Amino acid sequence: MEFDTAISTCFRKFARFRGRARRSEYWIFNIFGLFCFFVAYIVDLMMGTTLTDEDVKTRIKIGVPVTVHYSTVDKDRVIERVEIDD
């Protein structure tokens, strides 16, 4: 399958959740996505802008860092305590 045909087929079938893609369509589309990522990354590096803490308005905390202490009783592991890290 040609490169442009695979890309156009993937964009046409992007929201259809029936059937399967051919192996060549899958890999060509992934390589195309990787290429787009690298182009965007290089453009970002060339612009030279960086974000500081003052620029970022929202802070999203995903998950809570914890330390879990276990002990073993016979063959079972038992949680002794859970400490929330800062």
C-alpha angles and dihedrals in degrees: 000000000000121000097243092044092052093049094048091046091052093050091048092050096036097114098033111103097192127099128359136279121242116255092249092051091051096050096040090051091049092049089049090052091048090050091051090050092052092047090051090046093051091048089050091051091048091052089056097207121145131189120235128198090261091055094053109078101181128052115198117196111200111195127345119264108237138169114220119202116204134192128189125235111187103310096336128093114224126195109237099183142337120221122197111225123215 
